[in-house]
């Protein structure tokens, strides 16, 4: 009985997620990568919250935070990306991505947190991990 109740709750909550929200999140993530790979300020503005930040553990195992810098330039074409999944919880969502360096083949995973602000999905946090040096 507990399993049936759990499944029913999952279906109820998942049905509240609209296809439009999912599509809007994919568009936001796509805009981020267009901005990152071409240096387009317009695409960065479409995807990043102006007070959002990169938050991650660096190669030395230290927590680092850098506010997003939304400006023209800084193109990075050294990697391919793949959107693995999207989870939506009301006005907050996560997008999980796989990045692969084109030259070395090294893979890393990135998680983006998005918030729906004034009916628009924006990335508020980007986090990932590096291979730790012990």
N, C-alpha and C positions, 0 to 999 in steps of 0.2 A: 504494500500500500504506500509506503514512504517513497518508493521509486516512482510510482505513478504520479504522486503529488509533485515530486521534484521535476519530472518530465513535463507535467502540465505547467508548472511555474516557468520553466525555461521557454516553453512555447509561447506563453503569454508575454513574457518580457521580450523575446526575440521578435515577436510580431509587431511590437511597437516601434521597431527600427524600420524606417522607411527606405525604400530603394533609392529615393532621392538623396537621403543623407549619405548612404554608401557611395553613390555616384559623385556627390559633392566632395567627399573625402578623397576619393581616387583622383579627382581633378586637382584638389589642393596638393596632394603628394606629387602628381605629375608636374604641376607648376613649380614646386620646389626644385625638382630635378632639372627642369628646363632652365630655371634660374641658376642652379649650381653648375650645370654643364656648359651654359652659354654666357654666363655673367649678366643675364638680363635682370635689371632692377625691377622692371614691371612684373616679371614672374615671381620674383622674391617677395614683392609687396602683396601679391595675390595669395601667397602661401604662409608667410611668417607673421606672427604677432610682433608688433614693434618692440615690446618689452620681454619677449621670449628669450630663451637661452639654450646653448649647448651645455649639457651637464653630463660628465662622464668620468671614468677612472682612467688616468693616463697610464703610459707604459711603466711608470715607476710605482703604480699602485696608489696614487694620490687623486683625490677628488678635485676636479677642475670645473669651473663654470665660466662661460664667455657669453655675454649678451649677443643676440643676433645683430649683425651689421648689414643693413639693407642699403646697398649701393651698387652702382653699375660696375661690372668687372669681376675678376677673381674666378674665371671659368676653370673648372676642374673636369677634364675629360678622361682621367686615368682609370675609371672604373665603369662597370656595368652594374645596374641595380635591378632587383626583382622584388615586387610587392608580394609578400607571403600571406599576410592576413590583415584583416581589419576587425576590431571589436568595438562596438558602440554601446555606451552606457548612458543614455539620455543625452546630456549636453557635453559629454566627454568621450573621446575615442582614442584608441591606440592603433597604430599601423606598424607592423613588423616587416622589416626589409632585410634582404640579403644583398651585400655588395661584394663584388669580386674585382680585384685589381687586374686590369687588362694585361699588364706586363708580367707580374709575378704569380698571378692566379690565387693570391692570398684572399681568403674570405673573411669578412666580418659581418656582424649583424647589428642593425640599427633599430631602435624603437623611437617612434615619434608619438608624442601626446598631442592631441588636438582638442580644442574647445570650440563649441558653437557660440559665437559672439555676434549679436545682432543678426541672426539668421545666416551667419557665414562661418564655415569651418576654417580655423587657422591653427597652424602648428605653434604650440607654446613651449614645448620642450623637445629636444633631440638628445638621445643618449645612446651610447654604444660602449663597447669594451675593446681593449687591445690585449694582445698577448702579454701577460705579466712577466716582468723580470724579477726573479726571486733572489 
